[in-house]
């Protein structure tokens, strides 16, 4: 057969087609154009023009060598599948009720409906080349054009802690709120942990700035399961407080991670709830919360010793478990109507409403399958608050206040009882309140005044505090409103020196819905110093305790530390009159007077 000059010119085209595995009819499909790539703060951003409605997905190729042929694509070190329409900020648009598109840092700027984008969290220093192809109904088009769908020059990448990108300032609840986004990845970097099982996952948060002081306290708010980060930005009433409101949302049927994480194989945009495959559960969200808090402390004029975490329902669970996270510099936390045990499934007062347990099974796997974390530890042990109190080192424990509903049929009230018992046994200093409410904080209940966060601002991460235990009022079994370890109060100064530790103590009435609570004139509590700074407590060593009131010694005891940093003075009598408790190393055991 005679081959004309035209046939010879077509040979390279057929070779490219054969190497790419694409059928000839697909050559007429739309391809990517306008590809731009740049590096910014440890991440590489790519944008390109949308290739139309017929796109099934895009493929981003990453290589150490220039990408000019289909063979080079085949040999690329990494490739990422990107769904179309990523520039549309679905979460923020749904919350605000208006269409919102992402804004990229650096030269990217604001995107619109004609743009597509992708973020690569690299982790390897050097020059990298990128190309983007389209896959449609007839397959992938691997034809490459420099400056159109493949970059002409490589992108120099370096290791750095990624920075969130400012998305704009919005008027929310009577004030300006700044919205940020940062892109998490399945790849851990120095200074940034793996936050998702995807290569790119955007996470939103809001920041409200108050006051003009040089340093501000920070309130971290965690929303409930049906809530939104955008409407959790109100401050506690402190005119100098910064508020950091975080988001826990997944695009699929699971919706949320309960501020913890999920199985590494979970398809997060799956429209159906499916039991987790149980490979390994990773605390993606807990890591992200800690990372975002660290960013705020590093970049904002906030005091790292004055961080309070607050949340309701699902957010209350996140706030409660945050006190165990050593990566979070929490001074104190408030947990409203939280679930404190994700293991228990047979509570008589918490029916399987709202298929919550199906969500747990989809995120982590059923209790019967005994799922484990990526470090090999049992997952549900980590999500059992009472067990954490029994097993964890509590020496540097932040203060926690828990308010529950005795009629709560969503998370149940009985599931808080083991936490109450464990808190007392370990002298954790957690204060518990319960009243007539169900799973609700939107009305005036008996203990609504105790939801005030300002009262917690006295706690500092760099100061010790007295944990109270052994005091209770009311009967949780009878569902009568009551409290535990709430009737004792402490006041400054807290003296924390190498040779002594002392604090002011008194019995206090508690503010209720319409009045102050009436308590006996004197109560007896156990007192345990927590988060000691300079005073050394050594296991097996004896210490003298002395309570003075109006210059008169009213209580003395000699107690032995059960372990390093753990010393409890039992049976300390408190009245409305102020007193001071002092601890000193003892020369030997002395019988109490």
Steps between C-alpha positions, in 0.01 A plus 500: 500500500632839402544742794471867425680781683177564694502145634855542627397820679220313680729225634613697814138573578405130484801412719388752762151358490623143542720597794213679671249220452238744363273416211517729198146640526587645842760730346227747423399534867570818691842520669638712782644841431633788705691284749691707758702358789677676788635414843388673817595414857566128461219429250473522120184650352377425149219672313362445153193579297204269523477256208121496496212290628609175334799458734487194723820594679837663455836335566787704643844355423809585705850415385865588552540524122319716245165357390479535123389158376255229591795278589618761751155495657522125529829537688391785730569445870153601617153550361188636666136464393307827527121527472371800302349799677744518790522879485145530638504529880202279576522515878521878523243552223248277679558682828474853360234425242699664219747354246856524627819388325840433653768766511855369460813656652774657294422577134189279496253748644125442485373213287166481318284242324736489199797390714626170629774456758703251698742524793802270534656457842840378387742437781807462273731789415588561137362590158180330386307507173123477462248409233120466508292279273127450449309174520160500333254237384749370243800481727799713592656746256876496550599747231722764658567860404754708686346809654154351456464182706863445600733753661799620300717565803525289811376615840760531775349349815623517858398379843299749704201503732199570273309820566120539494363728227271788587163464325343829599333691780128450564252670732373228732298553820565873506874495439772434249620141468801393295471168316809290423562175319797267517555188295571181688653190349549131563872574507661605828760774486729653759269746673181363343346158572283296266151648530309296242518177303497711182784681329308828522222588741400861578418589859330823606515696821386842619676761710341786690736761645400715796674783681829676447718345769852380423408145602158333494341192657385243244163326502484193273144401410395158367156479340238230546417232249234700315672834556743713307833655590385835361235551766720403794707817499342692788737582783440423866456865591869575541559817291860394425430142398589344166263225386619214281207298364594172334308281258434125506325410176535226238323518164334158509241322710720474809493883521732536801784327681390592856820703526716188491569333164407200289614180335775555246296327224181701552358652180418835655259611226308170488127569490426188706605391848714190473680321784869591508739255339710507819853540383612768744312793649696823503424804721503735201268760653659506844836559330352777287343676798834494681681625188257787447531604863878494466475720188287750694749512786787543257347764273256696718557724804340251737621373836590128475425454869142630473329260260149377577317236293120496493244287319144369504379145425752361249709809571463432871653158447787661312552752780493229769752274327725796418628503858686175426670632185853609591531678165227745601607768752161500674466692826134406558202358311121513508302202370123540461281187463792288374524132423781370719496135395476399134535133585171443682205420271227373733404801708136484601477880505663551158313313223669449166362828371642680200701187401795636701637150557498436124717808466738366764520167318566676169771720649676251722343155474268325743599433860481125433773523236737670745646760265845640575679826451803536278724453808335163570300608807127416527292777345210492743734515799603842370134607480405385851537804727481305826767258382723787392473645851602165645799446271637842401758706681295777662777709653466779242126456445308817402182585687173377346138591569227265373130591487259219412126447470335247729232452230741478206373233260762569230828426674341374822571606857608164640806498277643787709488306827820296444681825418379651829622199695837490325550874548451458874721193528786674316437839666482657155328820614230486232179677598173338390157662486169346395148639492155449347603564141504247219749532215464876498677821596262746336276569799534613860580197713610469861871504419491731198698766693785250535540499121680831542852457359650809663520317831750260339734777387678492838670174405841527330704232329813615685346512848400231745145470629316301772289209379201426725346155544281309743223761514156435354151647517190343348435145382577422136331159524172666597546753218489786747706803412833524674873548477831339583810680621349841424432643846867562585669812365859617486650845480835665439778504572609148419851473641703238316857491634760222526440463874129574536166525322197690623162621375199688634187287553139551604154348460290688246133520400435431132297721273184330380227605260309724742708506817813387677513139614466432872769268635606400850723742686793260476602240245789255492705449185820334385757738350758397239751746349501471120741632240770573759774732376771518768374303800636148473288202603691171513332164528526345849592831664298644790362855497345717771169675423368791706181703458488836673199728533520850650848423632390177670592146397173310442632187330827306486600175334807316378447320170714281280534548125392183319715585198706785357286810463193338664417626849147519644403655832176329611222645715579871482216695673381814322259770615391829339789672680827512302780268606843406368631146446877455503708193415863439600730197497477316832772345714277204578141384540296688760152404615231753405365711783 
